[in-house]
């Protein structure tokens, strides 16, 4: 596979309808908001969903969540030690950090995409501390407008523990965003791609993961169909450094509401300003 030889910028527009796209554990798991009242989805949550999609595409992924893993390893250290070459370096007092990073990048697509910090304790004071910078960077997703959050009291019909009286955990709360259009943006850097081995083929797989981002991602907080990718914009530059900065490319995307109280994606207008020599591929979500 050939290493990525041109800069890529991208943006994803998605809608949230009666769902909690990313709860804030420091705020009772309410949907995240910034100080302007706009909704947010953290870059960490987005990367988790991308990793899940890549796993479903049968790609090898290092950082797997405990409730959605495809192997039997209980920790990142165990997953790393399952690779004989990596285990050998981890046990060698003179093991090469560069060799460790190269092997890890070759083995796992998320490491050569997002990077990874490998910090594992070893026997006899020997451990591993290796940092890999990945070429793919992703911004926090932010809603176009302020969001309305509905808070709903819920009850359980059974007790968790034996007894005749209702337990203290019978009552609870659920929170949801009634409707919102969110956008997140990102870039793929060729200089870092050369270091991790991120390839043109990896870029195609990454784009496919963005298009299908919310497939098989349902939960009680995010029922099937409540989160939908509407548009993926994919700018492929003609050189390693790119014709324009990522900031300038991302600013060409403009989304404006055409009604006072939008309730569906069609209530917004998407405009993409032209840049000489750089035309994005615009892909509809599935």
PyMOL commands that set and color helices and strands:
alter all, ss='L'
color gray80, all
select helices_A, chain A and resi 25-27+43-56+66-68+76-81+84-91+97-107+109-114+123-125+190-196+200-211+246-251+265-267
alter helices_A, ss='H'
color red, helices_A
select strands_A, chain A and resi 8-19+23-24+30-31+38-41+115-120+128-133+136-138+141-146+149-155+171-188+227-236+253-257+268-272+281-284
alter strands_A, ss='S'
color yellow, strands_A
deselect
rebuild
show_as cartoon
